[in-house]
Amino acid sequence: MGVEKLSLLSTTNLAVLAQANNKCSSRKHVCWRSSTTPFHLQRKPISWSVLCGFMLFGLGLISLLTGHMVSDLEWYSHRRSLYSTMDGSYRAPIDVWKSQYSKYYYGCSVRGRAYAPAVPEWMSNGYLLIGTSGGLNQQRTGITDAVVVARILNATLVVPELDHHSYWKDDSDFIHIFDVDWFISYLAKDVTIVKRVPDKFMRSMEKPPYTMRVPRKSEPDYYLDQVLPILLRRQVVQLTKFDYRLANNLDNELQKLRCRVNFHALRFTKPIQELGQIIVMRMQKMARRFIAVHLRFEPDMLAFSGCYFGGGEKERRELGEIRKRWTTLPALGFSKDTYLYVASGEVYGGEETMQPLRDLFPNIYTKEMLAEEELKPFLPFSSRLAAIDYIVCDESDVFVTNNNGNMAKILAGRRRYMGHKRTIRPNAKKLSTILAGRHQMDWDTFAKKVKSCQRGFMGEPDEMRPGRGEFHEFPSSCVCKRPYVDEELSKEVYRSPKLVAINLTAKAYSSSNGIRRGRT
């Protein structure tokens, strides 16, 4: 892909440039001054300026060939390895802390030029009420899709209601977790959002408002065909249990709207944000970089947790022997002195469950350990506690999850959007086979197998492809590639004094022979 570009400084390209100059002799508007007499029949004396120009240019070529041949080859080799790694044909060692290719990508969710402004409240098709469902991050997906549905319907969105009746039994409202004024103002160009239905509509509409539940993963056409007619007739419609009720694959502008909502508009309240940052700073004060581990210890998740599962003294003895032989977790390259922040609710089995992980990584911390006093006002509210964990996990150098739940997906998508920060999700299917046979291999073999099976699960940019997985986890429409080839070539040219000197001599030579720049 980039071989022709990358060999810009090679002798072959210099020859091509020379040939191009010869060809340009026939193009009056580009290169040489027009002349009715062929160049070889002209008998004008050669001026000293022309002769000096040739000499300087020749010296520049010699300097290039002798002084830069090795560095040029090394640079070419480096760029070749970059291209071959990016397209998957060559596998370089993975840095467990940071992707070396993340700098070539950035989050891009700007509205397109043809994007229509939001419909004013008085011109909208009615008011859309949303009842979310599940825990904090499941509700977050519902809020994100609610904004998109309001856009599809040309409806005025009423600030969504959070779920108070789920397993987590949290009676927090939207204003207790998210900055509602920021939410409304940030999305003002996309959708009109109000805090409540105006009184005149409240008095005239049926009580409670017309309620309906749409099927999961419904296409935009479903909302236009089934929901819009009811909204136009009744002016107020409530959609209940609103989680994953919108199709995964949408038009690019709607996908970018999802990103603006999820990654920008849904900002936590000031108290939550401040405490989250306090915990982040306390982790960073202890260690230059740290890992955030999101643990889910429901029974169906325990199979891949790597912890003690009640197997008696025999299992304890086996785990102890493994720890003696494998003194670092090290399969992926993290050392024993790595600092871990564990984001979790109440762990099944308590400290006994956590002990094997603590033996491998003694520097384990939780929000309760780092902010015991500051955390007390938040303790009765599971969603607010989850929001604090979300902040610390988002700010961590590496995020590791033992599951593929809502928080894991949402954070993985955000970290990709915010610069492809290292995000590791165990390849459970392959790892289970490796772990089952761990007693039949030495550490080096085990580590090699783990690293091999984790390719594609390390948060690298090339893992994200249009249509892969949930959009909240793989926001492909909202991640753009930088023009890294031109950027790197420019840096290399300007970094070399000799190349600058050659460029200047070439300009002097051009000037002395009347070369003019023109449009190509």
Salt bridges, closest charged atoms under 4 A:
ASP145 OD1 - ARG258 NE 2.90
ASP145 OD1 - HIS472 NE2 3.98
ASP173 OD1 - HIS164 NE2 3.05
ASP179 OD2 - ARG267 NH2 3.36
ASP181 OD1 - LYS195 NZ 3.02
ASP190 OD2 - ARG111 NH2 2.88
ASP190 OD1 - ARG260 NH2 2.73
ASP199 OD1 - ARG196 NH1 2.92
GLU206 OE2 - ARG234 NH1 2.90
ASP243 OD2 - ARG216 NH1 3.73
ASP243 OD1 - ARG245 NH2 3.54
GLU274 OE2 - LYS270 NZ 3.98
GLU298 OE1 - ARG296 NE 3.26
GLU318 OE2 - LYS314 NZ 2.70
GLU321 OE2 - LYS324 NZ 3.65
GLU351 OE2 - ARG358 NE 2.89
GLU352 OE2 - ARG316 NH2 2.69
ASP359 OD2 - ARG323 NH1 3.50
GLU368 OE2 - LYS367 NZ 3.73
GLU373 OE2 - LYS376 NZ 3.06
GLU374 OE2 - ARG282 NH2 2.73
ASP389 OD2 - LYS367 NZ 2.77
ASP394 OD2 - ARG414 NE 2.82
ASP394 OD1 - LYS421 NZ 3.74
GLU460 OE2 - ARG422 NH1 2.97
GLU463 OE1 - ARG416 NH2 3.56
GLU470 OE2 - LYS217 NZ 3.14
GLU473 OE2 - ARG425 NE 3.76
GLU487 OE2 - LYS491 NZ 3.25
GLU492 OE1 - ARG495 NH2 2.71
